[in-house]
Amino acid sequence: MTKTSKYVSRQSDANGIIHWSDEENQIWHELITRQLGVIEGKACDEYMAGLQRLNLPTDRIPQLEEVSKVLRATTGWECAEVPALISFDRFFELLANKQFPVATFIRSREEFDYLQEPDIFHEIFGHCAMLTNPAFAEFTHIYGQLGLAANKQDRVYLARLYWFTIEFGLLQTPDGLRIYGGGILSSPGETRYALQSELPERKPFDALDVLRTPYRIDIMQPIYFMINRIDDLFDIAHLDLMALVEQARALGLHAPKFPPKEKQAS
């Protein structure tokens, strides 16, 4: 979060309204209509129920208050308008206060299929539906509280917990494997890859294992962790996670299952 963004977030007016351009609304329309088709039969029931509650418009980018109204009524959360990139301190502070940071920009057509920084489509379509679920909402809240109190070194370990649950978590169901992680649900390629490809490893969730597993943000994930039910997130949230962080540090990281990122020539 220390790097600079090429995107500039739009600011709301005195009434909390963001004035999106026709082109930005059209990009939202194309993103959401495409992804609604892709996630069918792949997203978990809890996500689909949340999506129904949110009733997101498909013809325009929703205003944050439209989403916050539903979140407040279900789990007490709300959206927080933030710039394209924020500090880790601010990120954890918002989560600790049940405010989900939403960067108020939408990707360009050049990055229509993939961008490394989260835009409003990723945050709202990917995450906010799950924030209507009590277990997911509590897990995210406690995660924010832990992160806010943690030191810089411990936050690196906690980032892996966020990555393999909130962003890239999978769920075992009686009907088969389903997705609850927003990083997958907002990406057509990763949605298909996570469930249908033979390439990634899919492991039962173990908190210590997760804290020791490296990841890269710019590739399809070589490994996913699966929980058995969404309410498992309640149990994970109430583990002594900081003691597990200490244990993970003592044991060291697993060998990465991906090649190192190539350095760009300066």
C-alpha positions in Angstrom: 0.0 0.0 0.0 3.0 2.3 -0.2 3.1 2.4 -4.0 1.3 5.1 -5.9 -1.9 4.5 -7.9 -2.5 5.6 -11.5 -6.2 5.9 -10.6 -7.8 8.9 -8.9 -10.8 8.2 -6.8 -13.9 10.3 -7.3 -15.1 12.3 -4.3 -18.7 12.5 -3.2 -20.5 15.8 -3.1 -22.1 17.5 -0.1 -25.0 15.0 -0.3 -22.7 11.9 -0.4 -23.3 11.4 -4.1 -20.6 10.5 -6.5 -21.2 11.6 -10.0 -19.9 8.9 -12.3 -19.5 9.4 -16.1 -21.5 7.5 -18.6 -18.4 5.5 -19.6 -17.7 4.5 -16.0 -21.3 3.4 -15.5 -21.0 1.4 -18.8 -17.9 -0.3 -17.5 -19.8 -1.3 -14.3 -22.6 -2.6 -16.4 -20.4 -4.8 -18.6 -18.4 -6.0 -15.5 -21.4 -7.0 -13.4 -23.5 -8.6 -16.2 -20.5 -10.7 -17.3 -19.6 -11.8 -13.8 -23.2 -12.6 -12.7 -23.2 -15.2 -15.5 -19.8 -16.5 -14.5 -20.5 -17.1 -10.8 -23.7 -19.0 -11.3 -23.4 -22.3 -9.6 -19.9 -21.4 -8.3 -20.5 -18.8 -5.6 -21.7 -20.0 -2.2 -25.3 -19.7 -1.1 -24.4 -17.1 1.5 -22.9 -14.9 -1.1 -25.9 -15.2 -3.5 -28.2 -14.4 -0.6 -26.2 -11.3 0.2 -26.2 -10.3 -3.5 -30.0 -10.6 -3.5 -30.2 -8.4 -0.4 -27.9 -5.7 -1.9 -30.0 -5.7 -5.2 -27.1 -4.0 -7.0 -28.0 -2.0 -10.1 -26.6 -3.3 -13.3 -27.0 -0.2 -15.4 -24.9 2.1 -13.1 -22.4 2.1 -10.3 -24.3 2.1 -7.0 -23.9 4.9 -4.5 -22.1 3.8 -1.3 -25.1 4.7 0.8 -27.3 2.3 -1.1 -25.0 -0.5 -0.1 -24.3 0.8 3.4 -28.1 0.9 4.1 -28.3 -2.9 3.6 -25.1 -3.6 5.5 -26.2 -1.6 8.5 -29.6 -3.4 8.6 -28.0 -6.9 8.4 -24.6 -6.8 10.3 -24.0 -3.2 11.3 -21.3 -2.6 8.7 -21.1 0.3 6.2 -19.0 1.3 3.3 -16.2 3.9 3.7 -15.2 6.1 0.8 -11.4 6.0 0.5 -8.7 7.0 -2.0 -7.3 4.5 -4.4 -4.6 3.4 -1.9 -4.7 3.7 1.9 -2.2 2.9 4.6 -2.4 -0.3 6.6 -3.1 1.7 9.7 -6.2 3.2 8.0 -7.2 -0.1 6.6 -7.2 -1.9 9.9 -8.8 1.1 11.7 -11.8 1.1 9.3 -12.3 -2.7 9.6 -12.1 -2.4 13.4 -14.9 0.1 13.2 -17.1 -2.0 10.9 -16.4 0.2 7.9 -15.4 -1.5 4.7 -13.0 0.6 2.6 -14.2 1.2 -0.9 -11.9 3.0 -3.4 -14.2 5.2 -5.5 -12.7 4.6 -8.9 -13.5 2.0 -11.5 -10.9 0.2 -13.7 -10.1 1.4 -17.2 -11.0 -0.6 -20.3 -7.2 -1.4 -20.6 -7.4 -3.3 -17.3 -11.0 -4.6 -17.8 -10.1 -8.2 -17.0 -7.5 -7.7 -14.3 -6.0 -5.0 -12.2 -3.8 -5.3 -9.2 -5.4 -2.7 -7.0 -9.0 -3.1 -5.8 -11.6 -0.8 -7.5 -15.2 -0.2 -6.6 -16.4 -3.3 -8.6 -14.0 -5.6 -6.7 -15.0 -4.1 -3.3 -18.7 -4.0 -3.7 -19.4 -6.9 -6.0 -16.6 -9.1 -4.5 -17.0 -8.4 -0.8 -20.1 -6.5 0.3 -22.5 -9.4 -0.4 -20.6 -11.5 2.1 -20.6 -8.7 4.7 -24.3 -9.3 5.1 -23.4 -12.7 6.6 -22.9 -12.6 10.4 -19.9 -15.0 10.5 -18.1 -13.3 7.6 -18.8 -9.9 9.1 -17.6 -10.8 12.6 -14.4 -12.5 11.2 -13.6 -9.3 9.3 -14.3 -7.1 12.3 -12.1 -9.1 14.6 -9.4 -9.2 11.9 -9.5 -5.4 11.8 -9.1 -5.2 15.6 -6.2 -7.6 15.6 -4.5 -5.8 12.7 -4.9 -2.4 14.3 -3.2 -3.6 17.5 -0.4 -5.6 15.7 3.1 -4.4 14.9 4.4 -4.2 11.4 6.0 -7.7 11.4 2.9 -9.4 12.7 0.7 -7.6 10.1 2.6 -9.4 7.4 1.5 -12.7 8.8 -2.1 -11.5 9.3 -2.2 -10.4 5.7 -1.9 -14.1 4.7 -5.0 -14.9 6.8 -7.0 -12.2 5.0 -5.7 -13.3 1.6 -6.7 -17.0 2.0 -10.1 -16.3 3.5 -11.7 -12.9 2.6 -10.0 -12.7 -0.7 -9.5 -16.3 -1.9 -11.5 -18.5 0.4 -13.3 -21.6 -0.8 -16.2 -23.4 0.9 -17.0 -27.1 1.0 -20.8 -27.7 0.6 -23.0 -30.7 0.1 -23.3 -29.6 -3.5 -19.6 -29.4 -4.0 -16.9 -26.7 -3.8 -18.1 -23.1 -3.8 -16.5 -19.6 -3.6 -16.8 -17.0 -0.8 -13.6 -15.0 -1.4 -14.1 -11.7 -3.1 -10.8 -11.8 -5.0 -12.1 -14.8 -6.8 -15.8 -13.7 -7.1 -14.9 -10.5 -8.9 -12.6 -12.2 -11.4 -14.0 -14.3 -14.3 -10.7 -16.0 -14.9 -10.1 -16.9 -11.3 -13.7 -18.0 -10.7 -13.3 -20.6 -13.4 -9.8 -21.5 -12.4 -10.4 -21.9 -8.7 -13.1 -24.6 -9.1 -12.5 -26.2 -12.5 -8.8 -26.2 -13.1 -6.6 -29.2 -12.0 -3.7 -26.8 -11.4 -4.3 -25.3 -8.0 -3.8 -27.2 -4.7 -6.9 -27.1 -2.5 -6.3 -27.7 1.2 -8.5 -27.9 4.3 -8.2 -24.7 6.3 -5.6 -24.7 9.1 -4.8 -21.3 10.6 -1.2 -22.1 11.3 -0.7 -23.5 7.8 -2.3 -20.4 6.3 -0.1 -18.0 8.3 3.0 -19.8 6.9 1.9 -19.8 3.3 3.4 -17.2 0.9 1.3 -15.7 -1.9 1.7 -13.4 -4.9 -1.0 -11.0 -5.9 -0.3 -10.9 -9.6 -0.9 -14.5 -10.6 -3.6 -17.2 -10.4 -3.3 -18.7 -7.0 -1.4 -22.0 -6.8 -3.2 -22.9 -3.5 -6.6 -22.3 -1.9 -7.8 -23.1 1.6 -11.2 -24.6 2.1 -13.5 -24.2 5.1 -16.5 -26.6 5.7 -19.1 -24.0 6.5 -19.3 -20.2 6.7 -19.8 -20.4 10.4 -16.2 -21.8 10.6 -15.2 -18.2 10.3 -16.7 -17.5 13.8 -14.4 -20.2 15.2 -11.3 -19.0 13.3 -12.0 -15.4 14.5 -12.0 -16.6 18.1 -8.8 -18.5 18.0 -5.7 -17.0 19.7 -4.5 -15.8 16.3 -1.6 -13.7 17.7 -0.3 -16.8 19.5 -0.5 -18.6 16.1 1.4 -15.7 14.5 4.2 -16.2 17.0 4.2 -19.9 16.3 4.3 -19.3 12.5 7.2 -17.0 12.9 9.1 -19.5 14.9 8.4 -22.3 12.4 9.1 -20.2 9.3 7.4 -19.9 6.0 6.6 -22.8 3.7 8.5 -22.8 0.4 6.5 -20.8 -2.2 4.6 -22.7 -4.8 5.2 -20.0 -7.4 8.3 -18.6 -9.2 9.8 -15.3 -7.9 8.4 -12.2 -9.5 10.7 -11.0 -12.3 12.3 -7.6 -11.6 11.5 -5.0 -14.2 14.4 -3.2 -15.8 14.7 0.3 -14.6 
